[in-house]
Amino acid sequence: MKTAKGKKQNRAAQRKPVRPAPKKTDTKFVYSFDEIRLAERAAGSWDGVRGLLGGKGANLAEMTKLKLPVPPGFMVTTEACNAFLAAGGKVPKGMWEQVLKAVAALERVTGKKFGDTANPLLVSCRSGAKFSMPGMMDTVLNIGLNDEVAAGLARLTGDERFAFDAYRRLVQMYATVVLDVPAKPFEALLDRYRTRRGVWNDAELPAEDLKAVTAEFKQIVEEHAHRPFPMDALEQLRLATMAVFRSWNGKRAHDYRKAAGIPHDLGTAVNVVAMVFGNLGADSGTGVATTRNVTTGENELEGDFLMNAQGEDVVAGTRKTLPIAELERLMPRADKELKRIARILEQHYREVQDIEFTIERGKLWMLQTRDAKRTAQAAVRLAVDLAKEKLISKEEAVRRVRPEHVDYFLHPQLDPAARSAARDKGALIATGLNVSPGAAIGQIVFDADAAEHWAQRLNKKVILVRPETRPDDVHGMLAAQGVVTSRGGRTSHAALVARQFGIPTVVGVVSLEIDIERRQMRTAGGQVLKEGDWLTIDGGTGEVFAGEVETVVPDVTDPYLVELLSWADRFRRLGVWTNADYPRDAERARNFGAEGIGLCRTEHMFFEADRLPVVQSMILARSAEERAGHLAQLLPMQRADFVGLFKAMDGLPVTIRLIDPPLHEFLPNRDELQKAITELETRLRLKDGDAAALEAELRAKRKLFDSVEAMREQNPMLGLRGVRLGIHMPELVRMQMRAIIEAACACAKKGIKLKPKIMIPLASTSNELKVQRALLEEEARAVLKEQRMKVPYQFGTMIEVPRAALIADRIAEYAEFFSFGTNDLTQTTFGISRDDAETGFLSEYLHKGILERNPFATLDQTGVGQLMEIGVKLGRQRRKGLEIGICGEHGGDPASIAFCHRAGLDYVSCSPFRVPVARLAAAHAALDGTKDRR
Amino acid sequence: MKTAKGKKQNRAAQRKPVRPAPKKTDTKFVYSFDEIRLAERAAGSWDGVRGLLGGKGANLAEMTKLKLPVPPGFMVTTEACNAFLAAGGKVPKGMWEQVLKAVAALERVTGKKFGDTANPLLVSCRSGAKFSMPGMMDTVLNIGLNDEVAAGLARLTGDERFAFDAYRRLVQMYATVVLDVPAKPFEALLDRYRTRRGVWNDAELPAEDLKAVTAEFKQIVEEHAHRPFPMDALEQLRLATMAVFRSWNGKRAHDYRKAAGIPHDLGTAVNVVAMVFGNLGADSGTGVATTRNVTTGENELEGDFLMNAQGEDVVAGTRKTLPIAELERLMPRADKELKRIARILEQHYREVQDIEFTIERGKLWMLQTRDAKRTAQAAVRLAVDLAKEKLISKEEAVRRVRPEHVDYFLHPQLDPAARSAARDKGALIATGLNVSPGAAIGQIVFDADAAEHWAQRLNKKVILVRPETRPDDVHGMLAAQGVVTSRGGRTSHAALVARQFGIPTVVGVVSLEIDIERRQMRTAGGQVLKEGDWLTIDGGTGEVFAGEVETVVPDVTDPYLVELLSWADRFRRLGVWTNADYPRDAERARNFGAEGIGLCRTEHMFFEADRLPVVQSMILARSAEERAGHLAQLLPMQRADFVGLFKAMDGLPVTIRLIDPPLHEFLPNRDELQKAITELETRLRLKDGDAAALEAELRAKRKLFDSVEAMREQNPMLGLRGVRLGIHMPELVRMQMRAIIEAACACAKKGIKLKPKIMIPLASTSNELKVQRALLEEEARAVLKEQRMKVPYQFGTMIEVPRAALIADRIAEYAEFFSFGTNDLTQTTFGISRDDAETGFLSEYLHKGILERNPFATLDQTGVGQLMEIGVKLGRQRRKGLEIGICGEHGGDPASIAFCHRAGLDYVSCSPFRVPVARLAAAHAALDGTKDRR
């Protein structure tokens, strides 16, 4: 009943609403704290109890059951609230009678009485919904005070200041919460008194002032609300209860629920609790704590307290709090009790608790307990510790750590306090797409060469800022701490490269006007930043700050994380592979736990500075011999690439995708050529310069332009690429195949274990595969014959257009493995060009709620997923046990990984920096798989 | 058994091969012409009989059964052939014995004897496969002649010339066919004799020459084949039979079968027929005829004959033939007999026959009959006539007319003879994509304005030749007889407009180098054509001819065609609608039989010259008010468009698609702007002209360029278009909706019956439809309220991306009808951009056989069709009886229409000029639907 509580919140949306039953007069609307067993019977489960009584109340009752020191009290149910709201603000029949009985019981237990001047009962009246909505609803403290009772309390405690301070607080809260009187006149009045006394703090006001303040407060109430502050305690309670009910539909609460995805029909409960006071002297105090350190995860109480103070004072921050460790020295008995209770609570809830307590004249009272929020770092350590202490199982520990917790360890992070401060002072100058997490600080540079120069020669930290990046910017990106682009989407060149290398990056920052010529950029707010100015970015949130914002650097070798992931590995069924193009990526990914390479994009190698000219010449070759010459130059380079990969992945599978992008991506920029031509033409016409020289240059440019133009496509995404290219220019893929097999032979000779998997991209018919595979096998056989060796290899294909999925049985005829290329599959299934859409209508769709999620970030299970399921079914129908993976960006996304698990894939492949995240997500998928949650 | 013969050929591929059974010695390998009933028993069906005995033999046997005068003879089966080939050239056991028996029988029947000098039996030995392979296999005539028999024959006929002419023919044919002696030495020898005698024709050579020739021929045989010409008649027959068998695997026959799609394992039969001679004097002759006129379809014998000649002479064309009508005068008895036989054959085969006959001394012999090939015009008339004569049913008449026959009536056509002649003389200068059928002749012009000017002012016929066309070229296209572009695919702008208006057009003629500046174009062969030169194009074949090629103009109001289509309408289930943007298209389509508009592309109206500037200003508007102003200008124009359509389609459904293409299609050309900017920048730098003026112009151009650039997309096909645009710029579709409903109200007031169907394009999620429909309905309600009227209207969507089909149930929630946009659906399902691919890798794929058919011409049933089936199923699952159509180019393609019928669509919508074709194809689909042919 009490395990797996972390998940309850997630299932909020599925919960059946607690509907009011206003006609049934015998409905139990009020439960005292010691009636939790009755509530359990009524509500059926712990989840039901929380729904009925609210989280706060349910936990107070639970603590009462555990015989922990909770002040007596009772709860009015959410059912009562819903009935009240449904009836347009009418308390349901029988409720008030039950409240009166509960008050009477409270009087019996405490020996105090409402309105009794000799021994008055004071209570708090607080909202308490099923899910915590911090600060979103209302509270009234000190109910029960009136002129006489306040005087009596002063006598009883011998502390007039205390009594009238409590009274004026009641009047103030009552006025604002119940009667909607604005807060301002009260504050102004207090301010006047403080000024008069020359003090900073209300606590320093003498009793007589507080008495006078209270009287004036009551006048303010009467002026604004046109009725007096009620002197009757029960009337105070009745109106406060109704105000709490009403607060459920307040704008603040409504907006919060909308943002947090909490249903609007849950209603709030009302908690009525006998007041205890931490401000009754040096043996009193109040505090908040977590049962362990929720920042670091260390096993020690963490929190703050104040001597002789009320709870609000801790929160308000008007007095400096003491660390909880001090409690042992100052109040050793209370400290011991607190630690005992913390242990009991952790044992009971099997989770670290966030508690509130008050010490009234030496006696410790528990006012709240709930599961504690925590940092990513703490989440990991707490999960591991609790499992080792056998409080929870290892499965549960794995479940409790969220993928974003793991991600945290992989990148530098902005210091949370520094981030808030930067936001507050207006340093947040723009926001874009959060495509590659981590924080980065550096000086702005506006081109790749400058980035490299500043970083390597001048030893500066730089942020590369560009309208967009191109393959020849990669050296600058690698030299930079982070990258910002004003254009491009989640899968733009910048985004892909950034994720590949774990470079913190924000793209599509459309509000930045970048002026490369003038080496500056202008923000939407009109601020101008120049080259060399400092910039801080958060690739995890998409924020861009002017100036330097402090960062913290977590560590992926954190022993707790390592242990937790090793547990995750035990539970998952999905393999976790990586997308890696270079040996250095492969090594990193392997360190992160990758079990193979699911995608090596061979064309990335073509963009390297020393190769691009050869590649261009090869593409533009006018004859087969000329092309063969250039390919011969590329062969040893590609071979060396593969040797490096095979070495790095010794013993693990390496999937190599043959060239995929359209050839014009490698060619010079068409616009620039056109500009150059027009300029030359104009100069020639105006006779500016030597005509012969101009003409010669013009001829050369025109020739190049014509070649580029001939390869230009309307929709390159749907053009001559992938296997189409392999069929169109067979000598190119032959070279690649030769490089693979020659590399394999060289490695095999050195005892490296390998099994290259050759992946043919973008097939939409089985004939393409048939033809291409035959060609490649011919080349492979030729190489093996030359080398007099045998090495195993496999052919497979990417399923990345709908037709391939729809005819997967025919495709499987020629493919020994499948890998879903879900980036392209999403583009073609939706008919959406991600490059254009992500900074365009797609963000409009997300904003307008037409799409719930960006389908390029989280797999669209309904459409794309359906095709994947068809593909898996047909593929395995033709070829039993066909190995199937995914190598789109979705391979690193937890929700998509869960789908891949359910769809029966064998592995996911993601960028190196997502590997640890994927390991955890895959374990979650397997653990959740026991019940089908589709 | 004998009906529906037209279809047998189609099913060749499905036929089980007749496998040889060489071990079974009791296999019957030889059938005499009067044994057809035995063959029927053995083969089981008429199709089987043709398979076993070959088409020619089966028909000869069939005529024998009909007691028509067929020379006696027998057939060696295809089984024997297959056994022979399978055994590596060994005659199967028992075959030869059966041949000998058949020869003996032949001798009995004819009273002649092989090798008998007094009364010799001569036979022909001919191949005869199941399907006619004209000229592809071999024939040996006059078998049975040798030195003695020839002398005997000379005595017997009293015609030495005849006897030795027959003998030398045997030697010559035997040598080339059986012994593979080259033909050249024989021809050379004859040539020598002709020269010596000073004659042109072998027939003029005297007997003594032919005797000498024969002798020399035999020497040539011996020299080349190293063995003598055999004197034994049976040996001649044996070797000739084996040669015919072998010819089945000859290169010529193999290539022909490959091209014609005839299976290679059918084998050929051998027909051995007693010779009859048409060259025995003035009472002899030979001829070919069709039982009706297969050019016009008129009910009269049509053909040619020669008096005193052999069959070869008719075919060789060395003597001028006489029209068959002359036969009545020259040989009235034979003519009467021929007409009687023609009637019997038509009655028997229920089809017009193509026959060969010989008259030997007054007696008519039938040598061949087969179904006659015919022109499109004749096909239609023959089908109608035969049905009216009750020879065939109306269903059968509809089946017999092929869609391309109907298409013929819609467009001018090249005269076949003139086309051949033009090809022969090298006038065929290029070939491109045949995107809009019909022939056109005109003078070349290189721009749209010139086209209009020449055509309208100078009253010239022009062909517009452009690298590609853009919306502002339409006036030139409409003024031209035909259009040629060097770029663009089957669905390029030029192709779409051309089909829309029935303009004969060839696009993607990549071999033409068009030089607009110099007003000329260069062919691959180096020929240069200048503006004003004459050009002839055939949009049905994609051929481009230099000069004028004669055309013929058929007529769509041909009464036979009208009647046939009215029968077709009775049989079809599919509705036939049309894609029409303008009232004039709608009217034409309605005349052609369209039953509704399935697609009106509203954006085409935006391209009209008077509207484009308003549209551009609207798109570039900087504020909502500014945009509203431009939209207000467009509203009355759009309203008028719709009024026109509703009037034209009174009583029929009109489907109006809201704006679909990306907005940048309406904007000025980006390249030109960039050029202008660069030029201005250069001039400014070089101080060429007034700096202030240049700067002002530069600013204006830059501003426009920036706007165009901001709307530019990497892959516009997958970009901001369709419903995405409607959501992004709601005021635009609101204007369109207002125009539709206002037009509907105006028409309804005039008593026009209408039901506008508003079609929302490119939805990939149901939310898009939900949101867009709500917006449009709001506008519609507002208009109806203003007008105080009610008119019915419906909302539907195009299913044109895979996801829409996959979630069709959700889509149907908001769509009251579906229309499959199979152009885009094919693009997205394959991941192929048709614009780029059709002149690129797609043609490579078709050429290499990777794709069997262009999926943009004929629907890909396996992939795209699968999605359509899913869409139909899910759509109707959600909304019972949901109306579903297709409006892609495939809606006019017969094979695709057949699929649409089977998939359960309600209608197809195609361009006006395809409507009659679609009506017939839909009837075919329904008639074929009785058996499922999938």
Interface residues (C-beta under 8 A of the other chain):
Chain A: D671 Q674 K675 T678 E679 E681 T682 R683 L686 D688 E713 Q714 N715 P716 M717 L718 G719 L720 R724 I727 H728 L762 S764 T765 N767 E768 V771 E800 V801 P802 R803 L806 I807 D824 Q827 T828 T829 F830 G831 I832 S833 D835 D836 A837 G840 F841 E844 Y845 K848 G849 I850 L851 D860 T862 G863 V864 Q866 L867
Chain B: D671 Q674 K675 T678 E679 E681 T682 R683 L686 D688 E713 Q714 N715 P716 M717 L718 G719 L720 R724 I727 H728 L762 S764 T765 N767 E768 V771 E800 V801 P802 R803 L806 I807 D824 Q827 T828 T829 F830 G831 I832 S833 D835 D836 A837 G840 F841 E844 Y845 K848 G849 I850 L851 D860 T862 G863 V864 Q866 L867
